[in-house]
Amino acid sequence: MDDYEEFLKEKVRERKRELKQAKEARRKAIDDMDPKGKG
């Protein structure tokens, strides 16, 4: 595997981590606004 492929895989990994954190942060913000939750 060459350096470029390694670079791309690392970029994808970072992107997925950012998306996951953003989704969790958004869910937490919604929960804070609505203490009853959705159920």
C-alpha positions in Angstrom: 0.0 0.0 0.0 1.4 3.4 -0.9 1.5 6.6 1.0 -1.4 8.1 -0.9 -3.8 5.3 0.1 -2.7 5.6 3.7 -3.4 9.3 3.5 -6.8 8.8 2.1 -7.7 6.2 4.7 -6.7 8.5 7.5 -8.8 11.3 6.0 -11.8 9.1 5.8 -11.3 8.0 9.4 -11.0 11.6 10.6 -14.2 12.5 8.7 -16.2 9.7 10.2 -15.0 10.6 13.6 -16.1 14.2 13.1 -19.5 13.2 11.8 -20.0 10.9 14.8 -19.0 13.6 17.3 -21.3 16.1 15.5 -24.2 13.7 15.6 -23.7 13.0 19.3 -23.4 16.7 20.1 -26.6 17.5 18.2 -28.5 14.7 20.0 -27.2 16.0 23.3 -28.3 19.5 22.5 -31.8 18.3 21.5 -32.0 16.3 24.8 -31.0 19.4 26.7 -33.7 21.5 25.1 -36.4 18.7 25.5 -35.8 17.0 28.9 -38.8 14.7 28.3 -37.0 13.1 25.4 -38.8 11.4 22.5 -40.8 8.6 24.2 
